[in-house]
Amino acid sequence: MARGGNLPFSLLHREEPQQASRIGESTGLTAGSVTALLDRLEAGGYVTRTRPDHDRGSLQVQLTPAGRALGDSVINALLPTMDRIAEELGPDGCELVLATFAKINAALAELAADPQLHLG
């Protein structure tokens, strides 16, 4: 998949429907990259796209049952490993990892907001 290809899928798995424009904002992908990615996911039977009657300018994206099942299976496959890692790290280690990821996330958001970088 394209850069950030699994991010839109995980966004949808957490909260749907999702506006296609928000997927681009959340991932730093350009509108063209989001469209190409959604084309592939839709062709694979994992998402559907609809235009709401109240806002024909927006595009809503939702997981299909197959897309939801795929996301569930990935999460279920990862849970034992994540539990083991969390147990090995202990509470202090987990807090340190979460704090580090929060700092990385903030730095990435700042970079993504920089129009000179042309991310996506």
Secondary structure, DSSP 4 states (H G I P E B T S, - for coil): --TTTHHHHHHHHHS-SEEHHHHHHHHT--HHHHHHHHHHHHHTTSEEEE--TT-TTS-EEEE-HHHHHHHHHHHHHHHHHHHHHHHHHHHHHHHHHHHHHHHHHHHHHHHHT-TTT---
